[in-house]
Amino acid sequence: MRKISLFIAMSLDGYIADSEGGVDWLKGHGSDDENIDTYSEFVKDIDTILMGWNTYHQIVTELSPEEWVYQDFTTYVITHNEHDSSEKIQFVNMNPVGLAKRLKEENGKDIWICGGANLIQQLINEDFIDYYYITVIPTILGSGIRLFENVEHEIKLRLLNTQSYNGMTDLIYTRR
């Protein structure tokens, strides 16, 4: 069965975006020479991405308006709005847990939960995330969009790996 992984960055105080929804603070404290490419290693085992509308919209309007950066994957965008789907981007109006359950049972590589907070929280509350890949960014925002807001019950995790570079710390957990 396919595994579902959350791969995301958050500020030291637990935010995935600032109070305006911005993410330009997502960087380390040094030079790019100190960076390690954890993304390329992670996506080797991924062929499907789930994201909410706000995450999709931010990618196509701010972060990468010229090209779709996830061309190598099938992306499901969960939205209540009508949009034309393409071969690589499927717009769906359905319960994210139901979609994740269906995709998990299909053949393929693993599934990446890319964002945003509402989608992540729904999957966490149903204990549907198998692995948590969280990069802690050396920034304290003080307010914004929290990663773990409104979690309805305790979820015990086991630490699999840590790695630090450029002031950032990668934490990889699985459910216990």
LUMVO-989878 format. One record per residue: x, y, z of N, C-alpha, C in turn; residue in one letter; residue number from 1. Coordinates in nm, 4 decimals, padded with zeros to 6 digits, m for minus. Last residue first. Layout:
BEGIN
      n_xx      n_yy      n_zz     ca_xx     ca_yy     ca_zz      c_xx      c_yy      c_zz  code  pos
         X         Y         Z         X         Y         Z         X         Y         Z     a  NUM
...
***
This chain:
BEGIN
      n_xx      n_yy      n_zz     ca_xx     ca_yy     ca_zz      c_xx      c_yy      c_zz  code  pos
   00.3915   00.5944   01.5627   00.4282   00.4802   01.6486   00.3179   00.3795   01.6460     r  176
   00.4563   00.7377   01.2411   00.3639   00.7079   01.3511   00.4192   00.5917   01.4319     r  175
   00.7724   00.8996   01.1916   00.6670   00.8098   01.1485   00.5743   00.7869   01.2686     t  174
   00.9703   01.1865   01.0994   00.8976   01.1044   01.1962   00.8045   01.0080   01.1245     y  173
   01.2439   01.3848   01.0583   01.1613   01.2845   00.9916   01.1040   01.1920   01.0976     i  172
   01.3522   01.7118   01.0293   01.3053   01.6099   01.1231   01.2178   01.5135   01.0453     l  171
   01.6096   01.9329   00.9562   01.5111   01.8394   00.9018   01.4804   01.7355   01.0079     d  170
   01.6819   02.2597   01.0341   01.6866   02.1227   01.0837   01.5728   02.0425   01.0222     t  169
   01.8977   02.5281   00.9330   01.7706   02.4574   00.9272   01.7904   02.3160   00.9825     m  168
   02.1501   02.6344   00.9195   02.0623   02.6797   01.0273   01.9283   02.6104   01.0329     g  167
   02.2728   02.4875   00.7173   02.2351   02.6260   00.6912   02.1367   02.6802   00.7957     n  166
   02.1572   02.1828   00.8512   02.2379   02.2516   00.7516   02.1852   02.3932   00.7373     y  165
   02.0926   01.8703   01.0056   02.0998   02.0166   01.0147   02.1947   02.0705   00.9095     s  164
   01.8706   01.6058   01.0534   01.9820   01.6575   00.9745   01.9787   01.8088   00.9849     q  163
   01.7360   01.2989   01.1797   01.7517   01.4447   01.1855   01.8732   01.4824   01.1016     t  162
   01.4992   01.0285   01.1760   01.6238   01.0911   01.1328   01.6200   01.2415   01.1580     n  161
   01.2808   00.9217   01.3132   01.3601   00.8352   01.2277   01.4957   00.8950   01.1941     l  160
   01.0882   00.9313   01.6016   01.1888   01.0028   01.5232   01.2729   00.9033   01.4454     l  159
   00.7526   00.8557   01.6110   00.8860   00.8034   01.6370   00.9822   00.8756   01.5442     r  158
   00.4572   00.9884   01.7696   00.5481   00.9725   01.6574   00.6808   00.9132   01.7047     l  157
   00.1179   00.9939   01.8504   00.2529   00.9620   01.8938   00.3380   00.9303   01.7723     k  156
  m00.1160   01.2310   01.8655  m00.0590   01.1369   01.7704   00.0854   01.1151   01.8126     i  155
  m00.4099   01.3284   02.0348  m00.2660   01.3056   02.0390  m00.2262   01.2031   01.9335     e  154
  m00.6614   01.5088   01.8507  m00.6172   01.4050   01.9439  m00.4656   01.3895   01.9340     h  153
  m00.7131   01.7250   01.6838  m00.8187   01.6787   01.7737  m00.7752   01.5739   01.8744     e  152
  m00.5551   02.0218   01.6141  m00.5396   01.8767   01.6114  m00.6286   01.8206   01.7211     v  151
  m00.5575   02.3051   01.5765  m00.6821   02.2282   01.5905  m00.6665   02.0777   01.5714     n  150
  m00.2566   02.3300   01.3964  m00.3688   02.3989   01.4598  m00.4875   02.3033   01.4668     e  149
   00.0164   02.2868   01.3009  m00.0597   02.1916   01.3822  m00.1679   02.2623   01.4631     f  148
   00.0992   02.5134   01.1496   00.0993   02.3797   01.0922   00.0076   02.2865   01.1697     l  147
  m00.0633   02.8314   01.1303   00.0015   02.7248   01.2077  m00.0063   02.5913   01.1351     r  146
  m00.0028   03.1227   00.9767  m00.0802   03.0007   00.9590  m00.0039   02.8870   01.0259     i  145
   00.0692   03.3836   01.2113   00.0577   03.3332   01.0757  m00.0326   03.2117   01.0702     g  144
   00.3231   03.5046   01.4368   00.1841   03.4837   01.3969   00.1840   03.4322   01.2536     s  143
   00.5937   03.4704   01.4971   00.5050   03.5315   01.5961   00.3570   03.5175   01.5643     g  142
   00.8179   03.3763   01.3561   00.7234   03.4665   01.2908   00.6304   03.5368   01.3900     l  141
   01.1451   03.3109   01.3737   01.0280   03.3166   01.4612   00.9343   03.4203   01.4010     i  140
   01.3604   03.0970   01.1961   01.2840   03.2217   01.1976   01.1699   03.2068   01.2968     t  139
   01.5084   02.8699   01.0711   01.5532   02.9540   01.1826   01.4916   03.0938   01.1804     p  138
   01.2751   02.6081   01.0086   01.3470   02.7242   00.9548   01.3860   02.8159   01.0713     i  137
   01.2578   02.2688   01.0013   01.2404   02.3834   01.0898   01.3343   02.4941   01.0416     v  136
   01.0919   02.0495   00.8006   01.2129   02.1302   00.8092   01.1817   02.2519   00.8951     t  135
   00.9587   01.7340   00.8262   00.9403   01.8738   00.8645   01.0764   01.9412   00.8739     i  134
   00.7867   01.4775   00.7275   00.9164   01.5365   00.6931   00.9018   01.6858   00.7189     y  133
   00.6157   01.2200   00.8526   00.6224   01.3655   00.8683   00.7651   01.4092   00.8392     y  132
   00.4230   00.9493   00.7294   00.5540   01.0091   00.7578   00.5429   01.1607   00.7609     y  131
   00.1469   00.8962   00.7206   00.2396   00.7919   00.7619   00.3746   00.8486   00.8041     d  130
  m00.1577   01.0361   00.7995  m00.0231   01.0659   00.7520   00.0724   00.9629   00.8095     i  129
  m00.4024   00.9976   00.9138  m00.3826   00.9438   00.7803  m00.2442   00.9710   00.7234     f  128
  m00.5614   01.0680   01.1366  m00.4386   00.9896   01.1528  m00.4011   00.9194   01.0223     d  127
  m00.7543   01.2498   01.1079  m00.7946   01.1123   01.0767  m00.6756   01.0168   01.0865     e  126
  m00.6096   01.4760   01.1637  m00.7193   01.4407   01.2543  m00.7747   01.3012   01.2274     n  125
  m00.4408   01.4832   00.9404  m00.3857   01.4541   01.0736  m00.4967   01.4082   01.1668     i  124
  m00.6238   01.5560   00.7415  m00.5568   01.4270   00.7338  m00.4951   01.3863   00.8674     l  123
  m00.6994   01.8109   00.8311  m00.8013   01.7072   00.8104  m00.7381   01.5684   00.8070     q  122
  m00.4507   01.9431   00.8323  m00.5223   01.9201   00.9578  m00.6292   01.8127   00.9433     q  121
  m00.3918   01.9543   00.5571  m00.3047   01.8811   00.6487  m00.3793   01.8469   00.7769     i  120
  m00.5984   02.1246   00.4685  m00.5858   01.9888   00.4161  m00.5040   01.9023   00.5124     l  119
  m00.5269   02.3582   00.6129  m00.6586   02.2959   00.6289  m00.6560   02.1504   00.5834     n  118
  m00.2620   02.4205   00.5234  m00.2901   02.3865   00.6625  m00.4234   02.3140   00.6805     a  117
  m00.2290   02.2960   00.1888  m00.2031   02.3825   00.2996  m00.2551   02.3284   00.4320     g  116
   00.0422   02.0779   00.1087  m00.0150   02.1912   00.1807  m00.1566   02.2129   00.1313     g  115
   00.1357   01.8322   00.0178   00.2170   01.9520  m00.0051   00.1679   02.0719   00.0763     c  114
   00.1723   01.5096   00.0699   00.0808   01.6162   00.1104   00.1634   01.7439   00.1122     i  113
   00.2512   01.2676  m00.1631   00.3036   01.3818  m00.0883   00.1898   01.4781  m00.0580     w  112
   00.2614   00.9175  m00.1835   00.1809   01.0385  m00.1988   00.2349   01.1470  m00.1072     i  111
   00.4579   00.6659  m00.3643   00.3963   00.7281  m00.2473   00.3330   00.8633  m00.2805     d  110
   00.3649   00.5008  m00.6730   00.4605   00.5395  m00.5698   00.3840   00.6089  m00.4569     k  109
   00.1071   00.2568  m00.7434   00.1901   00.3733  m00.7677   00.2902   00.3940  m00.6567     g  108
  m00.2343   00.1531  m00.7266  m00.0931   00.1254  m00.7538  m00.0189   00.2558  m00.7777     n  107
  m00.4550   00.2602  m00.4585  m00.4190   00.2419  m00.5989  m00.2715   00.2069  m00.6112     e  106
  m00.4850   00.3198  m00.1927  m00.5136   00.1827  m00.2330  m00.4804   00.1552  m00.3796     e  105
  m00.4377   00.5912  m00.1841  m00.3483   00.5030  m00.1088  m00.3659   00.3577  m00.1525     k  104
  m00.6556   00.6972  m00.3177  m00.5241   00.6987  m00.3817  m00.4269   00.6024  m00.3143     l  103
  m00.8594   00.6585  m00.1224  m00.8689   00.5974  m00.2554  m00.7317   00.5874  m00.3218     r  102
  m00.7574   00.8155   00.0888  m00.7830   00.6726   00.1085  m00.7888   00.6000  m00.0255     k  101
  m00.7549   01.0681  m00.0291  m00.6293   01.0072   00.0153  m00.6457   00.8565   00.0338     a  100
  m01.0327   01.1031  m00.0676  m00.9415   01.1013  m00.1817  m00.8105   01.0324  m00.1441     l   99
  m01.1192   01.1018   00.2005  m01.1704   01.0034   00.1051  m01.0800   00.9904  m00.0163     g   98
  m00.9814   01.3266   00.2911  m00.9538   01.1964   00.3527  m01.0021   01.0848   00.2598     v   97
  m01.0899   01.5376   00.1390  m00.9497   01.5007   00.1225  m00.9152   01.3639   00.1821     p   96
  m01.3937   01.5175  m00.0300  m01.3321   01.5098   00.1011  m01.1874   01.4637   00.0849     n   95
  m01.3863   01.7093  m00.3368  m01.4227   01.5946  m00.2548  m01.3492   01.5997  m00.1218     m   94
  m01.3397   01.8197  m00.6152  m01.4226   01.8733  m00.5076  m01.4718   01.7540  m00.4265     n   93
  m01.0329   01.8609  m00.7887  m01.1367   01.7732  m00.7340  m01.2096   01.8429  m00.6198     v   92
  m00.8354   01.8886  m01.0654  m00.9086   01.9682  m00.9670  m01.0262   01.8836  m00.9193     f   91
  m00.5310   01.7616  m01.1532  m00.6709   01.7252  m01.1390  m00.7334   01.8126  m01.0299     q   90
  m00.2714   01.7867  m01.3673  m00.3357   01.8581  m01.2566  m00.4848   01.8285  m01.2575     i   89
  m00.1909   01.6323  m01.5852  m00.1052   01.6371  m01.4662  m00.1690   01.7046  m01.3456     k   88
  m00.3931   01.6595  m01.7745  m00.3389   01.5265  m01.7469  m00.2629   01.5258  m01.6144     e   87
  m00.6196   01.8943  m01.6209  m00.5314   01.8508  m01.7288  m00.4803   01.7120  m01.6932     s   86
  m00.9407   02.0436  m01.5529  m00.8267   01.9599  m01.5186  m00.7440   01.9322  m01.6428     s   85
  m01.0838   02.3530  m01.5075  m01.0548   02.2494  m01.6049  m00.9296   02.1744  m01.5632     d   84
  m01.2781   02.4083  m01.2126  m01.1616   02.4382  m01.2954  m01.1425   02.3231  m01.3925     h   83
  m01.4940   02.5310  m00.9676  m01.4838   02.4552  m01.0925  m01.3623   02.5031  m01.1710     e   82
  m01.4184   02.5151  m00.6147  m01.4389   02.5893  m00.7384  m01.4244   02.4973  m00.8594     n   81
  m01.3386   02.3787  m00.4005  m01.4832   02.3831  m00.4207  m01.5179   02.4544  m00.5511     h   80
  m01.0535   02.1607  m00.4197  m01.1155   02.2923  m00.4287  m01.2665   02.2781  m00.4440     t   79
  m00.7483   02.0138  m00.4226  m00.8796   02.0043  m00.3603  m00.9390   02.1445  m00.3534     i   78
  m00.5659   01.8887  m00.6767  m00.5931   02.0140  m00.6069  m00.7357   02.0059  m00.5541     v   77
  m00.3316   01.6510  m00.7358  m00.4739   01.6678  m00.7076  m00.4893   01.7943  m00.6244     y   76
  m00.0901   01.5804  m00.9766  m00.1289   01.6649  m00.8642  m00.2806   01.6725  m00.8557     t   75
   00.1523   01.3609  m01.0698   00.0102   01.3880  m01.0846  m00.0317   01.4628  m00.9589     t   74
   00.4796   01.4893  m01.1616   00.3860   01.4234  m01.0715   00.2425   01.4453  m01.1188     f   73
   00.6480   01.6478  m01.3046   00.6801   01.5053  m01.2995   00.5816   01.4236  m01.2165     d   72
   00.5678   01.9104  m01.2644   00.5332   01.8452  m01.3914   00.5565   01.6943  m01.3883     q   71
   00.5737   02.1035  m01.0648   00.5501   01.9635  m01.0293   00.5078   01.8819  m01.1510     y   70
   00.5910   02.3618  m01.1547   00.7124   02.3007  m01.0999   00.6958   02.1533  m01.0646     v   69
   00.4829   02.5078  m01.4349   00.4324   02.4211  m01.3291   00.5502   02.3387  m01.2788     w   68
   00.6045   02.8392  m01.4981   00.6010   02.6965  m01.5269   00.5486   02.6196  m01.4065     e   67
   00.5540   03.1043  m01.4238   00.5925   03.0754  m01.5625   00.5845   02.9282  m01.5977     e   66
   00.5027   03.1310  m01.1494   00.3952   03.1596  m01.2457   00.4276   03.1205  m01.3900     p   65
   00.5914   03.0298  m00.8812   00.6380   02.9810  m01.0111   00.5316   03.0051  m01.1181     s   64
   00.4955   03.1930  m00.6699   00.6206   03.1190  m00.6556   00.6775   03.0706  m00.7886     l   63
   00.2516   03.3287  m00.7605   00.3649   03.3951  m00.6954   00.4967   03.3195  m00.7084     e   62
   00.0673   03.1726  m00.9055   00.0618   03.3189  m00.9175   00.1848   03.3890  m00.8603     t   61
   00.1118   02.9023  m00.8601   00.0960   02.9479  m00.9988   00.0908   03.0996  m01.0141     v   60
   00.1401   02.8905  m00.5751   00.2446   02.8398  m00.6639   00.2323   02.9027  m00.8021     i   59
  m00.1027   02.9952  m00.4850   00.0221   03.0643  m00.4514   00.1360   03.0185  m00.5433     q   58
  m00.2802   02.7990  m00.5818  m00.2890   02.9370  m00.6309  m00.1606   03.0150  m00.6019     h   57
  m00.2015   02.5733  m00.4288  m00.1936   02.5729  m00.5748  m00.1892   02.7159  m00.6290     y   56
  m00.2685   02.6693  m00.1717  m00.1304   02.6311  m00.2042  m00.1100   02.6327  m00.3550     t   55
  m00.5446   02.7064  m00.2011  m00.4581   02.8198  m00.1679  m00.3121   02.7903  m00.1999     n   54
  m00.6429   02.4424  m00.2576  m00.6506   02.5495  m00.3570  m00.5541   02.6633  m00.3261     w   53
  m00.4174   02.1842  m00.1348  m00.5378   02.2642  m00.1339  m00.5297   02.3760  m00.2371     g   52
  m00.2781   01.8827  m00.2718  m00.2667   02.0179  m00.2170  m00.4029   02.0847  m00.2204     m   51
  m00.0948   01.5911  m00.3250  m00.2234   01.6483  m00.2850  m00.1964   01.7861  m00.2293     l   50
   00.0800   01.4157  m00.5764   00.0788   01.5265  m00.4805  m00.0654   01.5640  m00.4515     i   49
   00.2590   01.1267  m00.6723   00.1306   01.1938  m00.6570   00.1416   01.3006  m00.5491     t   48
   00.4934   00.9964  m00.6641   00.4407   01.0230  m00.7979   00.3093   01.1000  m00.7942     d   47
   00.7970   00.9473  m00.4834   00.6671   01.0143  m00.4936   00.6232   01.0190  m00.6396     i   46
   01.0597   00.8784  m00.4395   00.9584   00.7781  m00.4080   00.8159   00.8313  m00.4198     d   45
   01.2017   01.1067  m00.4989   01.2338   00.9831  m00.5723   01.1253   00.8773  m00.5532     k   44
   01.1488   01.3173  m00.3278   01.0569   01.2947  m00.4400   01.0902   01.1721  m00.5241     v   43
   01.3680   01.3115  m00.1403   01.2308   01.2811  m00.1001   01.1441   01.2408  m00.2191     f   42
   01.5866   01.3957  m00.2941   01.5878   01.2624  m00.2333   01.4453   01.2190  m00.1971     e   41
   01.5058   01.6540  m00.3558   01.5303   01.5571  m00.4633   01.5319   01.4145  m00.4108     s   40
   01.4913   01.7692  m00.0912   01.3741   01.7581  m00.1784   01.3941   01.6502  m00.2850     y   39
   01.7423   01.7955   00.0133   01.6572   01.6907   00.0687   01.5337   01.6675  m00.0187     t   38
   02.0204   01.9075  m00.0622   01.9006   01.8898  m00.1442   01.8163   01.7727  m00.0925     d   37
   02.1527   02.1404   00.1604   02.1496   02.0007   00.1208   02.0172   01.9807   00.0475     i   36
   02.3427   02.4441   00.1744   02.2177   02.3701   00.1603   02.2404   02.2260   00.1173     n   35
   02.5670   02.6004   00.1765   02.5461   02.5154   00.2926   02.4217   02.4279   00.2794     e   34
   02.5493   02.7571  m00.0440   02.6534   02.6544  m00.0449   02.6351   02.5562   00.0703     d   33
   02.3712   02.9556   00.0138   02.3173   02.8366  m00.0515   02.4196   02.7238  m00.0578     d   32
   02.4651   03.0774   00.3431   02.4660   03.0805   00.1966   02.4073   02.9514   00.1411     s   31
   02.2458   03.1091   00.6226   02.3767   03.1229   00.5593   02.3651   03.1312   00.4096     g   30
   02.0053   03.0516   00.7315   02.0709   03.1731   00.7776   02.2050   03.1978   00.7107     h   29
   01.7453   02.9446   00.5007   01.8363   02.9284   00.6135   01.9023   03.0594   00.6500     g   28
   01.4030   03.0231   00.4292   01.5437   03.0074   00.3924   01.6264   02.9935   00.5189     k   27
   01.1244   03.1435   00.4000   01.1659   03.0034   00.3967   01.3092   02.9881   00.3455     l   26
   01.0178   03.3912   00.3786   01.1078   03.3702   00.4926   01.1644   03.2283   00.4945     w   25
   00.8233   03.3952   00.1883   00.9569   03.4370   00.1474   01.0595   03.4274   00.2603     d   24
   00.5579   03.3254   00.2141   00.6571   03.2242   00.2491   00.7988   03.2646   00.2098     v   23
   00.2414   03.4704   00.3232   00.3705   03.4713   00.2544   00.4672   03.3662   00.3049     g   22
   00.0083   03.5099   00.4523   00.0166   03.3913   00.3692   00.1493   03.3784   00.2965     g   21
   00.0184   03.7107   00.6295  m00.0326   03.7468   00.4966  m00.0330   03.6262   00.4023     e   20
   00.1413   03.5941   00.8463   00.0009   03.6350   00.8617  m00.0625   03.6806   00.7304     s   19
   00.3377   03.3290   00.6869   00.3198   03.4447   00.7746   00.1732   03.4879   00.7752     d   18
   00.3257   02.9710   00.7100   00.3154   03.0947   00.6319   00.2988   03.2099   00.7301     a   17
   00.3578   02.7800   00.8958   00.3972   02.7444   00.7596   00.3839   02.8627   00.6632     i   16
   00.4811   02.7938   01.2351   00.3990   02.8495   01.1267   00.4510   02.8044   00.9901     y   15
   00.6339   02.7260   01.4682   00.5285   02.6389   01.4197   00.4393   02.6904   01.3088     g   14
   00.8576   02.8669   01.5514   00.7378   02.8736   01.6359   00.6147   02.8085   01.5705     d   13
   01.0358   02.8250   01.3451   01.0676   02.7678   01.4755   00.9464   02.7680   01.5676     l   12
   00.8296   02.7580   01.0559   00.9138   02.8441   01.1377   00.9393   02.7750   01.2715     s   11
   00.8461   02.4735   00.8372   00.7748   02.5614   00.9311   00.8766   02.6466   01.0052     m   10
   00.7923   02.2816   00.5407   00.8790   02.3602   00.6283   00.7927   02.4468   00.7186     a    9
   00.7141   01.9406   00.4468   00.6820   02.0823   00.4604   00.7852   02.1503   00.5497     i    8
   00.5547   01.6669   00.3644   00.6884   01.7227   00.3442   00.6700   01.8728   00.3402     f    7
   00.3836   01.3917   00.4681   00.3813   01.5373   00.4742   00.5256   01.5826   00.4630     l    6
   00.2965   01.1010   00.2906   00.3973   01.1790   00.3616   00.3663   01.3274   00.3552     s    5
   00.1617   00.7848   00.2739   00.1300   00.9271   00.2630   00.2273   01.0037   00.3513     i    4
   00.2325   00.4926   00.0789   00.2464   00.5709   00.2019   00.2131   00.7170   00.1727     k    3
   00.0465   00.2246  m00.0726   00.1222   00.3501  m00.0812   00.1248   00.4204   00.0535     r    2
   00.0846  m00.1183   00.0000   00.0000   00.0000   00.0000   00.0891   00.1247   00.0000     m    1
***
